[in-house]
Amino acid sequence: MQTITKVHKVAAFTSGDAGGNPAGVMIRAALPEEPAMQRIAAEMGFSETVFAAPHEDGWRVRYFSPDGEVAFCGHATIALGAVLARQHGDGIFPLTTNHARVTVEGRAHGDGAMAALQSPATSSAPAAPALVREALQLFGYTLADLDDRIPPAIASGGVRHLVLALASRDKLRAMRYELGAGRGLMQRHGLTTVALVHAETPRRFHARNPFASGGVYEDPATGAAAAALAGYLRDLDWPHGGAIDIIQGEDMGAPCLLQAQIPNQPGSSIRVSGRARMMGD
């Protein structure tokens, strides 16, 4: 039986030598059975644990939160890239998820790595007014709290997120909600997270990502949501200048930095990069 002692623990999207979002990384010759992967993810207690096994020219990967499988997870992919680079040397590693082919690049250094993922294709659409009202009520916000330059949207970069842009950094800092109610909302509407963001400048964003759908109150860093947001900004013709920085986790005491590069082609993959630090196994 696989045990959690064989799972690498990696903090992804660290801000310098601090912070980061912890992820579990298990690499094996073959993926464990699904119940075992779910049990290990629950025992780890991180927002996601990624499982990888050799497959064709790369790796077959699956992601599990404590409450169930997730189609794609950005910070766990960054963590996987760090482990692969340290085990196999620097390079670009093809990954096959349940629904897409993506890549992660890893460059080892010191006790960690730099890593960059290429997301699945992105898409966005206006959020239904009823969903927006329900979400605002959940967090105690009103329509007047929103930044009308970035209208509420459903955005995807591998999984679906509701994007709500707040006009005030203080409102973002004050984010609170009830976990059970948040889980119900996300499950009813097929959302992985709600991406609450504030545009400090056109290229510098602050973000918080409630992840109640996976049984986690909030993620310190969310690579999939970063890709979805970047794709949505491209769809909006936002003046991103080809890249944005996303500061996340500050309000949790776990500062994180995510960088997203945005090519011009609509719907194309977003490159999300950051630092990763090994936490010990």
Buried (B, 14 or more C-beta within 10 A) or exposed (E): EBEBEEBBBBBBBBBEEEBBBBBBBBBEEEBBEEEBBBBBBBBBEBBBBBBBBEBEEBBBBBBBBBBEBBBBBBBBBBBBBBBBBBEEEBEBBBBBBEEBEBBBBBBBEEEBBBBBBBBBBBBBEEBEEEBBEBBBEBBEBEEEBBBEEBBBBBBBBBBBBBBBBBBEEEBBEEBEBEBEEBBBBBEEBEBBBBBBBBBEEEBEBBBBBBBBBBBBBBBBBBBBBBBBBBBBBBBBEBEBEEBBBBBBBBBBEBBBBBBBBBEEEEEBBBBBBBBBBBBEE
